[in-house]
Every structure is written in C-alpha cells, then in structure tokens.
Amino acid sequence: MTVTRLTRELVEAADILRRRVDVSEYRDIISGMLVLKRASDQPGILRVTGRARWQHIVDYGGKAPGHVLNEALWELERSNPDVLGGVMETLDFDRRLGRAELKALIDRFDRIPLGDNDLEFSDVIGRAYDEVLGWFADTAGKKGGEFFTPRSVVRLMVDLVRPEEGQSVYDPFLGSGGMLIQAKEYVDEHGGDGADLGLFGQELNVATWSTARLNLLLHGVTEASVLRGDTLADPLHILSNGQLRRFDRVLANPPFSMSYIEKEVKHPERMRYGWTPEQGKKADLMNVQHVLSVLCPDGVGAVVTPHGVLFRGGAEAEIRRGIVEDGRLEAVIGIGPNVFHGTAIPACILVLRGDDRTSTGERDNVLFINAEREVVTGRTQNRLEPQNIEKIVGAFREWANIPGFSREVTRHEIADNDFNLSIRRYVDAAPPAEPTLDVRAALFGGVPRWEVEKESHKFRVFGIDPADLLRPKDLDYFSFPTGDGEVAAARIHKLVAPNEQRFIAHCRLWWEGAGARIAELAGTKQLLGLRSRLMASFRERLLPLGILDQYQLTGIFAAWWSDRQDDLRSLDHRGFLGVIDRWSAADDRPSHLQDAQVCERVLEVLGGDLQSRVERLVAAERQGLVDLYRTWGDRYATSLMDLEKENEAAGARLRSRLRELGYA
C-alpha cells in the first residue's frame, strides 16, 4: 500500500458522501473510519476492545450501522483516554448518513489493509491522510483555509526555523497539526530523533482540534500537548508559577484579519508593543506579539500574516516600530498570491527572534525577500515547489543580497521609511523594464552596442560572442546580417551546441560518481542522509560552467529529490529490488529484469530523470537567447528610413499601375 494508492482509496471513500453531507464534514467522517480500521489492523498502537474491533463493525447484522460505528468510536475513546479523550465527540454517524451510505463506507474500508506489514513505509497512513486533508481543504473552499496550511508553506517555515533534537516546538494556532508533524520529520530527515522533540499546540475549533489529534496519532505522535481554546484570549500552556511557557521554536498561521475584545485577553503582558484597535479586524499583530512573548531568549519563530500588517498606520505602525527597534524581526518574506486555501490574497512570513540578540550575532538589519514570483501556477491554486523553497531558504541562510529577490536592509533605512515594512519598498521583483528605445537606431537602423554589451554575458556562457550574430556598423552600433534575421536567430542553436553538450556531459560524469555512492549505501538506511552532500557536489560540479546559476542548480536537485523521494526511501530500506518492486506494483505488471540488470536499470532511470530536468532548463536558457535576439530584431531591424523607402517604393508601384490602367 503506497501513499498514492491509499490517498486514492480515501478520496474514493469520500466520494460516497457526495451530495449526502456538506463538504466540510467529509474529513470528520473519513477520519473516524480511518482510525477505527487502523486501530484494529495494527495491534499495539491503541487499546482496542469489544465493540471497537473492526470485525464487530463488519458483523453488524441487523443493527443500524450508524449506531454500531458510534459505539465503536466511543468504546475506542474510552479505552484510550490519554490519546483520544474528547476527539470523537463531534462525530455522529447516525445523524449524518443513511444506512446505504454507511454500508458502502464500511465495505470500502473493509477492503483497505492498514496493518504495518501492508504498508510500503511506516508513515504511509499519515502522509496519505495529510494528502486527503489537502484535498478536503481544496474542496471546502474558504473553510479549507481555516484548518489547513498548504504543506509547501509548512515545509518552508520549518526549514526557516530549523528545529533540533531535544527542543520544544509550539503552534499556537494548530489547525490540522501540520507544523508540528513537519518539525518532527525535519529532525528525522537531518539525522536526529524527531521523537525527542517536545510538541505543543492549541486550537479553538473543536472539529479542527480533533483532526489535529488524529493527524498526529496517524503520524505516530502520541505525546504532544494539544490543548483546546482561544490562544489570543487565553493561552493554555502555563508554568506552575502562572507564567507563560516559552518555546525554542514557534510556528504559526493565525486566522487573518480577526477582531478581539481587550478585556477578555488574559496575560496582557504579551502585548508589550501596544494594542491594535479591538474592532476592524486588525488582530494580526496581536498574534505576532503572542509569538514573540513565548519565544525562548535564543528562540526562533515564523508566523504567516497578511501584507496589511507591514504598512498600516496608527497603532500598528507603533507596534512595528517597537519590534524593529528591539531587534526582534529577522526577516520579512513575501509569498505570491493564491497559495493559501480560501483566499487569493498574497501573504508574508515574518521570521522572529527571541530577546537574546547574541544568538544572531547582534544583527541590526532585517532581510527582505520578495518571493512573489517564486510560485508555480496551478489550475485553481498556486503552489510553492521544492525549487522555490530551496531558493528562499538558501537566500535566508546566506543572508544574501540578490537583485530583484532579497536585500539586507538596515534599521536606519526602515526608520527613515517610518517603519513601513512593505516588501516592494525594499525589493522590487518586477521584471526588468525594457531598455529605452534608441532614437537614432530607430531612425537610421542598427542595434546599440551598449544594449548588446549589457546582455553579452548571457551569450558568452554558451560560448557565443554576440558579434558573431551581428555585423559592426560603426563605433556605437551593430547592424543585422544580410538576409532573413530568423536565419541568424536559428544559428544560435548550432553555436551553443558545443557548450551545451559539454554541460550535459559534466552532468552525466557527476551522476556516475553519485550513482556509485548511492549504490554503496543502498539497503543500509543511510542513503537519505546523503542529500545535502549530493546537492552540494552537484552544484559545485556544474556551477563553474556558467550556464545555470546556483539557485537553478539547487532547485533542479531539490525538485528531483522530492519527486523521487519514495524511490530513494525504498532503495534505502530494501535495495534495488525494492525499487523495481514498487515500480512493478505501480504499473501493475511484473518485472522481467535479471538480478544483474536491476542496479543498472534503477540508476539509469534515476539519473536519466535528473539529466532530463537539466536538459529542459538548459534548453530554456538557450531559447532565452533566441528570444533576446528576436527582440533586437523587432526593435531595430527595420528603421524609420527603411519604412519611408518602402512607402516610396510602394507609392511608385501604385502610380505605375494606375498609369497602365489609363489613369492620369
């Protein structure tokens, strides 16, 4: 049972509910069925007694199936109060569904094996459940954004704060629990023990709180402290002395644009920098201040906010002033539009630090990253892909100044702008403006040398001198070669071929070494720890050739590794035959490879996939040269004098024809 297959099974089960219950209720019903079946199929994860056993549900006989399912849930909850206490109270199968739909659901889940021995990996159920929650969020529209943060955004935020084994991680607006789960997985992926993280969360909505508890359970997390209540009004993680508990890492995606009532807010000391207006839906900076108040002195937090908090005036401007002057703001990262469920507005991530500034080298400046163009456009929703995340995180960790993407800004400059944190004020990600049309070239023809020299580096990395495509006209201008300009543009493909082939050859040579290293670690459960070293060596091998920059190379590798992650995990755990087996299962046909061919075939497919990604991006860069050359042609190939000559010639032909026809 793979993640893909189980996700498909759960979505098909949800289809049974279509037109019977509201879309927003799908997750509760599917969650209840999934935990009942999983608990029975895999002994030991929960205490399962009597009426909670799956076989008892299947053998319901003449009883109402809704009643049988409700009894099973209540029995399971009573038997596991520490893990499931209060989780099932919102679910009532009798109230929501008819006998036919319930029977169909039971039959569907009865055919889904969920024991550990049935699963490709131990986390298949958790990952599939997460995929289905995303599908529920898509289907639920605006309501989906209330409980589900896109997992690409979650991964970005966790990568920014980098939790470590032994630390505490807190999400004050928990939703479905994705932040805590990703924090655990991050530690596991980086060689630590994610089980040694202290996980804490709070959620107001009862149904969403239940979903988070189940999500954590299905990911193997049973020790998290997940409390129910309004975090802004009454945070519940309190020490014995009555003070708020502090955390090493805080991750939060609070509800946007909410109002609050000041007299209901407990622990007002959290609002150190001021209070926003109670009404008017401006509680966003109140939530930010809560995050700041619960960070350990050397802690790091990341919180999602709407862009309005960056520039609105009044009390919000004073709050921003205090946060910046105290050095509590480390970075402002703008995310493109239509990434979050239920809203098309762009959002941003504030990276916050604890009040011990020595932990960041007493850095006085703030990094602004404008990543509004670092999204992939989808049919209904945009998304952050691994290559986008890698670029954002890379710029943040390197504190890099990248034109049109990121810039380190001093507190003095921010103060000069009245503490306005609008990202475009500091980093404009708009495409470069087209060069001003050269009037002389437009009148008399020719391509300005300065315009060619400005773009010449793009040609030279491919081994082309732009002068090879143009003819000198005078000291300041080139002219186009005689004949069709498209012919000259087509020459680019031939001229770049040697450098392009050399680049691809280096990629193949790199893979020979990397493939050998991967083969050495196959089946050792050590392969996944090789990711960062492989990425670094891939970048170091190809970057000096100049065709692709470090962010393009890192992005290619990150996307390849992400898309091939389950193949690599199978290779890590079960060797080359394990990969062939999963491919055969996906294709629903047996493999006829001999044992001696298996290793070669797997490495050929994995390496071929990576190389094809490199080839596509190199081809896109080459096409950029062709487009640039054509742009020069569109601007300057035909001058005003040429047009006048053409008009004069056309007029002469017309007059000649009229004379032939006998007109004076």
C-alpha positions as CSV (number, residue, x, y, z in Angstrom):
1,M,0.0,0.0,0.0
2,T,1.7,3.2,-1.2
3,V,0.8,6.8,-0.3
4,T,-0.6,7.3,-3.8
5,R,-2.8,4.2,-3.6
6,L,-4.1,4.9,-0.1
7,T,-4.8,8.5,-0.9
8,R,-6.9,7.4,-3.9
9,E,-8.7,4.9,-1.8
10,L,-9.6,7.5,0.8
11,V,-10.8,10.0,-1.8
12,E,-13.0,7.4,-3.4
13,A,-14.4,6.6,0.0
14,A,-15.2,10.3,0.4
15,D,-17.0,10.3,-2.9
16,I,-19.6,8.1,-1.3
17,L,-20.5,11.1,0.8
18,R,-21.0,13.4,-2.2
19,R,-24.4,15.2,-2.1
20,R,-25.2,13.5,1.2
21,V,-23.3,15.7,3.6
22,D,-21.7,19.1,3.4
23,V,-18.1,19.0,2.0
24,S,-16.8,20.5,5.3
25,E,-18.0,17.3,7.1
26,Y,-16.1,14.9,4.9
27,R,-12.9,15.0,7.0
28,D,-14.7,14.1,10.3
29,I,-16.4,11.0,8.8
30,I,-13.3,9.7,6.9
31,S,-11.1,10.4,9.9
32,G,-13.3,8.3,12.2
33,M,-13.5,5.4,9.7
34,L,-9.7,5.5,9.2
35,V,-8.8,5.5,12.9
36,L,-11.2,2.6,13.6
37,K,-9.8,0.4,10.8
38,R,-6.1,1.3,11.5
39,A,-6.5,0.6,15.3
40,S,-7.9,-2.9,14.5
41,D,-5.4,-3.8,11.7
42,Q,-2.3,-2.9,13.7
43,P,-2.4,-4.2,17.2
44,G,-0.5,-2.1,19.8
45,I,-1.0,1.4,18.5
46,L,-4.2,1.7,20.6
47,R,-6.1,-0.4,23.0
48,V,-9.0,-2.0,21.0
49,T,-11.7,-3.9,22.9
50,G,-15.1,-5.4,22.2
51,R,-17.3,-3.2,20.1
52,A,-14.4,-1.1,18.8
53,R,-13.0,-4.1,16.9
54,W,-13.4,-3.8,13.1
55,Q,-14.8,-7.3,12.8
56,H,-17.6,-6.4,15.2
57,I,-18.4,-3.4,12.9
58,V,-18.4,-5.6,9.8
59,D,-20.7,-8.1,11.5
60,Y,-23.3,-5.5,12.5
61,G,-26.1,-7.7,11.2
62,G,-29.5,-6.2,11.6
63,K,-28.3,-3.3,13.7
64,A,-28.2,0.2,12.4
65,P,-24.7,0.7,11.1
66,G,-24.5,4.3,12.3
67,H,-25.2,3.1,15.8
68,V,-22.6,0.4,15.6
69,L,-20.0,2.9,14.3
70,N,-20.8,5.4,17.1
71,E,-20.5,2.7,19.7
72,A,-17.1,1.7,18.2
73,L,-15.8,5.2,18.4
74,W,-17.0,5.8,21.9
75,E,-15.5,2.4,23.0
76,L,-12.2,3.3,21.4
77,E,-12.1,6.7,23.0
78,R,-13.0,5.3,26.5
79,S,-10.2,2.7,26.1
80,N,-7.6,5.3,25.2
81,P,-8.4,8.5,27.1
82,D,-4.9,9.9,27.0
83,V,-4.7,9.8,23.2
84,L,-8.3,10.2,22.2
85,G,-10.1,11.9,25.1
86,G,-12.7,14.3,23.6
87,V,-11.6,13.7,20.0
88,M,-14.7,11.8,18.9
89,E,-17.4,13.9,20.5
90,T,-18.2,15.9,17.3
91,L,-18.8,12.8,15.2
92,D,-22.3,11.2,15.0
93,F,-22.7,8.7,12.1
94,D,-26.4,8.3,12.9
95,R,-27.1,12.0,12.4
96,R,-25.2,12.5,9.2
97,L,-25.7,9.4,6.9
98,G,-28.2,6.9,5.8
99,R,-27.9,3.1,6.0
100,A,-26.9,2.7,2.4
101,E,-24.0,5.2,2.6
102,L,-22.8,3.8,5.9
103,K,-22.8,0.2,4.5
104,A,-20.9,1.4,1.4
105,L,-18.3,3.1,3.7
106,I,-17.8,0.0,5.8
107,D,-17.5,-2.2,2.7
108,R,-14.9,0.3,1.2
109,F,-12.8,0.4,4.3
110,D,-13.0,-3.3,4.8
111,R,-11.1,-3.7,1.6
112,I,-8.2,-1.4,2.6
113,P,-5.5,-3.2,4.6
114,L,-3.9,-0.9,7.1
115,G,-1.5,-3.1,9.1
116,D,2.2,-2.2,9.2
117,N,3.0,-5.2,7.0
118,D,0.6,-4.0,4.4
119,L,2.3,-0.6,4.0
120,E,5.2,0.4,1.8
121,F,6.6,2.6,4.6
122,S,5.7,3.1,8.2
123,D,4.4,6.7,7.5
124,V,2.2,5.8,4.6
125,I,-1.1,6.3,6.5
126,G,0.0,9.7,8.0
127,R,1.1,11.0,4.6
128,A,-2.0,9.8,2.8
129,Y,-4.2,11.3,5.5
130,D,-2.3,14.6,5.1
131,E,-2.9,14.4,1.3
132,V,-6.6,13.9,1.8
133,L,-6.8,16.8,4.3
134,G,-5.4,18.9,1.5
135,W,-8.0,17.6,-0.9
136,F,-10.7,18.3,1.7
137,A,-9.3,21.9,2.0
138,D,-9.4,22.3,-1.8
139,T,-13.0,21.0,-1.9
140,A,-14.2,23.1,1.1
141,G,-13.1,26.4,-0.5
142,K,-12.8,29.2,2.1
143,K,-13.5,26.9,5.0
144,G,-10.5,24.8,4.0
145,G,-8.1,27.7,4.9
146,E,-9.4,27.6,8.4
147,F,-7.8,24.2,9.2
148,F,-5.2,23.5,6.6
149,T,-1.9,25.3,5.7
150,P,-0.5,24.2,2.4
151,R,2.2,21.7,3.1
152,S,4.7,23.5,0.9
153,V,4.3,26.6,3.1
154,V,4.7,24.5,6.2
155,R,7.9,22.9,4.9
156,L,9.3,26.4,4.1
157,M,8.5,27.7,7.6
158,V,10.1,24.7,9.3
159,D,13.2,24.9,7.0
160,L,13.5,28.6,8.1
161,V,13.5,27.9,11.8
162,R,15.4,24.6,11.7
163,P,14.2,22.7,14.8
164,E,16.7,20.5,16.6
165,E,16.5,17.3,18.6
166,G,15.6,18.0,22.2
167,Q,13.9,21.3,21.5
168,S,10.3,22.4,22.1
169,V,8.1,23.3,19.2
170,Y,4.8,25.2,19.6
171,D,2.0,26.1,17.2
172,P,-0.5,28.4,18.9
173,F,-3.0,28.2,16.0
174,L,-2.7,24.5,15.4
175,G,-5.1,23.8,12.5
176,S,-4.7,20.2,11.4
177,G,-1.3,19.9,13.1
178,G,0.9,20.0,10.0
179,M,3.5,22.4,11.5
180,L,4.3,20.0,14.4
181,I,4.4,17.0,12.2
182,Q,6.8,18.6,9.7
183,A,9.0,19.8,12.6
184,K,9.3,16.1,13.7
185,E,10.0,15.0,10.1
186,Y,12.6,17.7,9.6
187,V,14.6,16.5,12.6
188,D,14.3,12.9,11.4
189,E,15.5,13.8,7.9
190,H,18.5,15.6,9.3
191,G,19.9,12.7,11.4
192,G,18.2,13.5,14.7
193,D,15.4,11.7,16.6
194,G,12.1,13.5,16.0
195,A,10.5,11.6,18.9
196,D,12.8,13.7,21.1
197,L,11.0,16.9,20.2
198,G,8.6,18.4,22.7
199,L,5.4,19.3,20.6
200,F,2.8,21.7,21.8
201,G,-0.3,23.3,20.2
202,Q,-3.6,25.0,20.8
203,E,-6.7,25.2,18.6
204,L,-10.0,26.9,19.1
205,N,-12.3,25.0,16.7
206,V,-13.4,21.7,18.2
207,A,-13.6,19.7,14.9
208,T,-10.2,21.1,13.8
209,W,-8.7,20.2,17.2
210,S,-10.0,16.7,16.8
211,T,-8.5,16.5,13.3
212,A,-5.1,17.6,14.6
213,R,-5.1,15.0,17.4
214,L,-5.9,12.3,14.9
215,N,-3.4,13.6,12.4
216,L,-0.6,13.4,15.0
217,L,-1.7,9.9,16.0
218,L,-1.7,8.7,12.4
219,H,1.9,10.1,12.1
220,G,2.9,8.1,15.2
221,V,2.9,11.1,17.6
222,T,1.1,10.3,20.9
223,E,3.0,12.6,23.4
224,A,2.1,16.0,22.1
225,S,0.4,18.6,24.3
226,V,-2.6,19.7,22.2
227,L,-5.0,21.9,24.1
228,R,-8.3,23.4,23.1
229,G,-9.1,27.1,23.4
230,D,-8.7,30.6,22.1
231,T,-4.9,31.3,22.1
232,L,-5.2,35.1,21.8
233,A,-7.7,35.4,24.6
234,D,-6.4,32.6,26.9
235,P,-3.2,30.8,26.1
236,L,-3.2,27.5,28.0
237,H,0.4,26.4,28.1
238,I,1.2,27.8,31.5
239,L,4.0,27.0,34.0
240,S,3.3,26.2,37.7
241,N,4.1,29.8,38.6
242,G,1.4,31.1,36.3
243,Q,3.8,32.4,33.7
244,L,3.5,31.5,30.0
245,R,5.7,28.6,28.9
246,R,8.4,29.5,26.5
247,F,9.5,27.5,23.4
248,D,12.6,27.1,21.3
249,R,10.7,27.2,18.0
250,V,7.2,28.7,17.3
251,L,5.4,28.2,14.0
252,A,2.0,29.8,13.4
253,N,-0.5,30.5,10.7
254,P,-3.1,32.5,12.6
255,P,-6.6,33.4,11.2
256,F,-6.2,36.6,9.1
257,S,-8.0,39.8,9.9
258,M,-9.8,38.9,13.2
259,S,-11.3,41.2,15.8
260,Y,-10.9,40.7,19.6
261,I,-12.1,42.1,22.9
262,E,-9.4,43.6,25.0
263,K,-10.9,42.9,28.4
264,E,-11.1,39.1,27.5
265,V,-7.4,38.9,26.8
266,K,-5.5,37.2,29.6
267,H,-1.8,37.7,30.1
268,P,-1.8,41.2,28.7
269,E,1.9,41.5,29.3
270,R,2.2,39.7,25.9
271,M,1.2,43.0,24.2
272,R,4.5,44.7,25.1
273,Y,4.5,46.9,21.9
274,G,0.9,48.0,22.0
275,W,-2.7,47.1,21.2
276,T,-4.4,47.3,17.9
277,P,-8.0,48.5,17.6
278,E,-10.4,45.9,19.0
279,Q,-12.7,46.1,16.1
280,G,-11.9,46.5,12.4
281,K,-10.4,43.0,12.1
282,K,-6.8,44.0,12.9
283,A,-5.7,41.4,15.5
284,D,-2.9,40.2,13.2
285,L,-0.1,42.0,15.1
286,M,-1.6,40.8,18.4
287,N,-1.0,37.3,17.3
288,V,2.6,38.2,16.3
289,Q,3.2,39.6,19.7
290,H,1.9,36.4,21.3
291,V,4.5,34.5,19.3
292,L,7.2,36.9,20.4
293,S,6.1,36.6,24.1
294,V,6.5,32.8,24.2
295,L,9.9,32.5,22.4
296,C,12.9,31.4,24.4
297,P,15.6,34.1,24.6
298,D,17.5,32.3,21.8
299,G,14.4,31.0,20.1
300,V,13.2,31.5,16.5
301,G,9.6,31.9,15.3
302,A,7.9,32.1,11.9
303,V,4.4,33.5,11.5
304,V,2.2,34.0,8.5
305,T,0.4,37.4,8.2
306,P,-1.5,39.3,5.6
307,H,0.5,42.1,3.9
308,G,-1.5,44.8,5.7
309,V,0.4,44.4,8.9
310,L,3.5,45.6,7.1
311,F,2.3,49.1,6.2
312,R,-1.0,50.1,8.0
313,G,-0.6,53.2,10.2
314,G,-1.8,54.1,13.6
315,A,-1.3,51.7,16.5
316,E,0.1,49.0,14.1
317,A,2.9,51.4,13.0
318,E,3.9,51.8,16.6
319,I,3.9,48.1,17.2
320,R,6.2,47.6,14.2
321,R,8.5,50.3,15.5
322,G,8.9,48.6,18.8
323,I,9.5,45.2,17.2
324,V,12.1,46.5,14.8
325,E,13.9,48.8,17.3
326,D,14.2,45.9,19.8
327,G,15.8,43.7,17.1
328,R,13.0,41.1,17.2
329,L,12.4,40.9,13.5
330,E,14.9,38.9,11.4
331,A,13.3,38.6,8.0
332,V,10.2,39.5,6.0
333,I,9.4,37.1,3.2
334,G,6.7,37.8,0.7
335,I,4.8,34.8,-0.7
336,G,2.9,35.0,-4.1
337,P,-0.9,35.2,-4.4
338,N,-3.4,32.4,-4.3
339,V,-1.2,30.0,-2.4
340,F,-3.4,29.6,0.7
341,H,-6.8,27.8,0.7
342,G,-9.8,30.0,0.6
343,T,-8.1,33.3,-0.2
344,A,-6.3,34.7,-3.3
345,I,-4.5,37.5,-1.4
346,P,-0.7,37.3,-1.1
347,A,0.7,36.7,2.4
348,C,4.1,37.1,4.1
349,I,6.1,35.2,6.6
350,L,7.7,37.1,9.5
351,V,10.8,35.4,10.9
352,L,11.1,36.5,14.6
353,R,13.8,36.0,17.2
354,G,13.9,35.8,20.9
355,D,15.1,38.7,23.1
356,D,18.7,37.4,23.3
357,R,20.2,39.1,20.3
358,T,23.6,37.5,20.8
359,S,22.1,34.3,19.3
360,T,22.1,36.1,15.9
361,G,25.4,37.9,16.2
362,E,23.6,41.1,17.3
363,R,22.5,41.6,13.8
364,D,20.9,45.0,13.5
365,N,19.4,44.6,10.0
366,V,16.4,42.9,8.5
367,L,16.4,40.6,5.4
368,F,13.6,41.3,2.9
369,I,12.8,38.5,0.4
370,N,10.4,39.2,-2.3
371,A,9.3,35.7,-3.4
372,E,6.1,36.7,-5.1
373,R,7.3,35.2,-8.4
374,E,8.6,32.0,-6.7
375,V,5.4,30.1,-7.3
376,V,4.1,27.6,-9.8
377,T,0.8,28.5,-11.3
378,G,-1.9,25.8,-10.8
379,R,-5.4,25.4,-12.2
380,T,-7.2,26.6,-9.1
381,Q,-4.3,27.4,-6.8
382,N,-0.7,28.4,-7.0
383,R,1.9,26.4,-5.1
384,L,5.5,26.5,-3.8
385,E,7.6,23.8,-5.4
386,P,10.8,22.4,-3.8
387,Q,13.0,24.5,-6.0
388,N,11.1,27.7,-4.9
389,I,11.5,26.7,-1.2
390,E,15.2,25.9,-1.7
391,K,15.9,29.4,-3.2
392,I,14.0,31.2,-0.4
393,V,15.7,29.2,2.4
394,G,19.1,29.5,0.7
395,A,18.9,33.3,0.5
396,F,17.8,33.4,4.1
397,R,20.5,31.2,5.5
398,E,23.2,33.0,3.4
399,W,21.7,36.4,4.2
400,A,22.2,37.1,0.5
401,N,21.6,40.2,-1.5
402,I,20.1,39.1,-4.8
403,P,18.9,41.8,-7.2
404,G,15.1,41.6,-7.5
405,F,14.8,38.9,-4.8
406,S,16.4,39.7,-1.5
407,R,18.2,42.5,0.3
408,E,19.6,43.2,3.7
409,V,18.1,46.5,5.0
410,T,19.4,48.5,7.9
411,R,17.2,49.5,10.8
412,H,18.1,53.1,10.0
413,E,16.6,52.8,6.5
414,I,13.5,51.2,7.9
415,A,13.2,54.1,10.4
416,D,13.7,56.6,7.6
417,N,10.6,54.9,6.0
418,D,8.6,55.4,9.1
419,F,8.9,51.6,9.9
420,N,6.9,50.7,6.8
421,L,7.8,47.1,6.1
422,S,6.2,46.9,2.7
423,I,8.4,44.4,0.8
424,R,8.3,46.1,-2.6
425,R,9.6,49.3,-1.0
426,Y,12.9,47.5,-0.4
427,V,12.9,44.7,-3.1
428,D,11.1,45.1,-6.4
429,A,10.6,41.7,-8.0
430,A,9.0,43.2,-11.2
431,P,10.7,42.0,-14.4
432,P,13.4,44.5,-15.6
433,A,12.0,47.3,-17.7
434,E,12.6,47.0,-21.5
435,P,15.6,49.3,-22.4
436,T,14.6,52.7,-23.7
437,L,14.3,52.7,-27.4
438,D,17.4,54.2,-29.0
439,V,16.1,57.0,-31.2
440,R,19.0,57.1,-33.6
441,A,18.7,53.3,-34.1
442,A,15.0,53.6,-34.7
443,L,15.5,56.4,-37.3
444,F,18.6,55.1,-39.1
445,G,18.9,51.4,-38.2
446,G,21.4,49.4,-36.2
447,V,21.5,47.8,-32.7
448,P,23.1,50.0,-30.0
449,R,26.4,48.5,-28.8
450,W,25.6,49.3,-25.2
451,E,22.4,47.3,-25.4
452,V,24.2,44.3,-26.8
453,E,27.0,44.5,-24.3
454,K,24.6,44.7,-21.4
455,E,23.3,41.2,-22.3
456,S,26.5,39.8,-23.7
457,H,27.2,37.6,-20.6
458,K,24.1,35.5,-21.4
459,F,25.6,34.6,-24.7
460,R,29.2,34.1,-23.5
461,V,28.3,31.4,-21.0
462,F,27.2,29.4,-24.1
463,G,30.5,30.3,-25.9
464,I,28.9,32.9,-28.2
465,D,30.2,36.4,-28.9
466,P,27.1,38.5,-29.8
467,A,29.3,40.0,-32.5
468,D,29.1,36.6,-34.2
469,L,25.4,37.2,-34.8
470,L,25.7,40.9,-35.8
471,R,27.9,43.0,-38.1
472,P,29.8,46.1,-37.0
473,K,28.2,49.2,-38.3
474,D,30.2,51.9,-36.6
475,L,31.7,52.5,-33.2
476,D,28.3,52.7,-31.5
477,Y,26.1,50.4,-33.5
478,F,25.8,46.9,-34.9
479,S,23.8,46.0,-38.0
480,F,21.9,42.8,-38.7
481,P,23.5,40.4,-41.2
482,T,22.1,40.4,-44.7
483,G,19.2,38.1,-45.3
484,D,16.5,36.9,-43.0
485,G,17.1,37.7,-39.4
486,E,15.4,34.4,-38.5
487,V,18.2,32.6,-40.2
488,A,20.7,34.3,-37.9
489,A,18.5,33.5,-34.9
490,A,18.4,29.9,-35.9
491,R,22.2,29.8,-35.9
492,I,22.1,30.2,-32.2
493,H,21.1,26.6,-31.8
494,K,24.2,25.5,-33.7
495,L,26.6,27.9,-32.0
496,V,25.5,26.9,-28.4
497,A,25.7,23.2,-29.1
498,P,29.3,22.6,-28.0
499,N,29.0,24.3,-24.7
500,E,25.5,22.8,-24.1
501,Q,26.8,19.3,-24.8
502,R,29.8,19.8,-22.5
503,F,27.4,20.9,-19.7
504,I,25.3,17.8,-20.1
505,A,28.4,15.6,-20.3
506,H,29.6,17.1,-17.0
507,C,26.1,16.3,-15.5
508,R,26.5,12.6,-16.7
509,L,30.0,12.4,-15.2
510,W,28.7,13.7,-11.9
511,W,26.0,11.1,-11.9
512,E,28.5,8.3,-12.5
513,G,30.2,9.2,-9.2
514,A,26.9,10.0,-7.4
515,G,25.3,6.8,-8.6
516,A,28.2,4.7,-7.4
517,R,27.9,6.4,-4.0
518,I,24.1,5.7,-3.9
519,A,24.8,2.1,-4.9
520,E,27.2,1.7,-1.9
521,L,24.5,2.9,0.5
522,A,21.5,1.0,-1.0
523,G,19.8,-1.0,1.7
524,T,21.8,0.5,4.6
525,K,19.2,3.0,5.8
526,Q,21.9,5.7,5.5
527,L,21.1,7.0,1.9
528,L,18.7,9.8,2.8
529,G,21.3,11.5,4.9
530,L,23.4,11.9,1.7
531,R,21.0,14.6,0.3
532,S,22.9,17.8,1.3
533,R,26.3,16.4,0.2
534,L,25.0,15.2,-3.1
535,M,23.3,18.6,-3.7
536,A,26.5,20.5,-2.8
537,S,28.6,18.3,-5.1
538,F,26.1,18.6,-8.0
539,R,26.2,22.4,-7.7
540,E,30.0,22.6,-7.4
541,R,30.5,20.4,-10.5
542,L,28.2,22.4,-12.8
543,L,28.3,26.0,-11.4
544,P,31.7,26.8,-12.9
545,L,30.4,26.1,-16.4
546,G,28.2,29.2,-16.0
547,I,25.0,28.2,-17.9
548,L,22.9,27.7,-14.8
549,D,23.2,29.7,-11.6
550,Q,23.4,28.2,-8.1
551,Y,19.7,28.6,-7.4
552,Q,18.7,26.9,-10.6
553,L,21.1,24.0,-9.9
554,T,19.9,23.7,-6.3
555,G,16.3,23.9,-7.5
556,I,16.7,21.1,-10.0
557,F,18.2,18.8,-7.5
558,A,15.7,19.7,-4.8
559,A,12.7,19.0,-7.2
560,W,14.3,15.7,-8.4
561,W,15.0,14.5,-4.8
562,S,11.4,15.4,-3.7
563,D,9.7,13.7,-6.7
564,R,11.9,10.6,-6.3
565,Q,11.8,10.5,-2.5
566,D,9.8,7.3,-2.2
567,D,12.0,5.6,-4.8
568,L,15.1,6.7,-2.8
569,R,13.5,5.6,0.5
570,S,12.7,2.2,-1.0
571,L,16.3,2.0,-2.2
572,D,17.5,3.0,1.3
573,H,15.4,0.3,3.0
574,R,15.1,-2.5,0.6
575,G,17.8,-2.0,-2.0
576,F,17.5,-2.0,-5.8
577,L,15.0,-4.9,-5.9
578,G,12.7,-2.8,-3.6
579,V,12.6,0.0,-6.2
580,I,11.9,-2.4,-9.0
581,D,9.1,-4.0,-7.0
582,R,7.4,-0.6,-6.3
583,W,7.6,0.3,-10.0
584,S,6.1,-3.0,-11.0
585,A,3.3,-2.6,-8.5
586,A,2.6,0.9,-9.8
587,D,2.5,-0.4,-13.4
588,D,0.5,-3.5,-12.3
589,R,2.9,-5.8,-14.2
590,P,5.8,-7.9,-13.1
591,S,9.4,-7.1,-13.8
592,H,11.4,-9.4,-16.1
593,L,14.8,-8.0,-15.3
594,Q,17.6,-10.3,-14.3
595,D,19.2,-9.6,-10.9
596,A,22.3,-8.4,-12.6
597,Q,20.3,-5.8,-14.5
598,V,18.4,-4.4,-11.6
599,C,21.0,-2.0,-10.2
600,E,21.8,-0.7,-13.7
601,R,18.2,-0.1,-14.5
602,V,17.4,1.8,-11.3
603,L,20.4,4.1,-11.6
604,E,19.6,4.6,-15.3
605,V,16.1,5.8,-14.5
606,L,17.0,8.0,-11.6
607,G,20.0,9.5,-13.4
608,G,18.0,9.9,-16.6
609,D,15.3,11.8,-14.7
610,L,17.8,14.2,-13.2
611,Q,19.6,14.7,-16.6
612,S,16.3,15.4,-18.4
613,R,15.5,18.2,-15.9
614,V,18.9,19.7,-16.5
615,E,18.4,19.5,-20.3
616,R,15.0,21.2,-20.1
617,L,16.4,24.1,-18.1
618,V,19.4,24.5,-20.3
619,A,17.1,24.5,-23.4
620,A,15.0,27.2,-21.7
621,E,18.2,29.3,-21.3
622,R,19.1,28.7,-24.9
623,Q,15.6,29.8,-26.0
624,G,16.1,32.9,-23.9
625,L,19.0,33.9,-26.2
626,V,16.9,33.3,-29.3
627,D,14.1,35.4,-27.8
628,L,16.5,38.2,-26.9
629,Y,18.0,38.3,-30.4
630,R,14.5,38.4,-31.9
631,T,13.6,41.3,-29.6
632,W,16.5,43.3,-31.0
633,G,15.2,42.5,-34.5
634,D,11.7,43.6,-33.5
635,R,13.1,46.9,-32.2
636,Y,15.7,47.8,-34.7
637,A,15.8,45.6,-37.8
638,T,13.5,48.0,-39.7
639,S,14.3,51.7,-39.3
640,L,12.1,54.7,-40.0
641,M,14.2,55.4,-43.1
642,D,13.6,51.8,-44.3
643,L,9.9,52.3,-43.8
644,E,10.0,55.5,-45.7
645,K,11.9,53.8,-48.6
646,E,9.3,51.0,-48.6
647,N,6.5,53.5,-48.6
648,E,8.1,55.4,-51.5
649,A,8.6,52.2,-53.5
650,A,5.0,51.1,-52.8
651,G,3.8,54.6,-54.0
652,A,5.8,54.3,-57.1
653,R,4.4,50.9,-57.9
654,L,0.9,52.2,-57.3
655,R,1.4,55.2,-59.6
656,S,2.9,52.9,-62.3
657,R,0.0,50.6,-62.1
658,L,-2.5,53.4,-62.3
659,R,-0.8,54.7,-65.5
660,E,-1.0,51.2,-67.0
661,L,-4.7,51.3,-66.4
662,G,-5.1,54.7,-68.1
663,Y,-5.5,56.9,-65.1
664,A,-3.6,60.2,-65.3
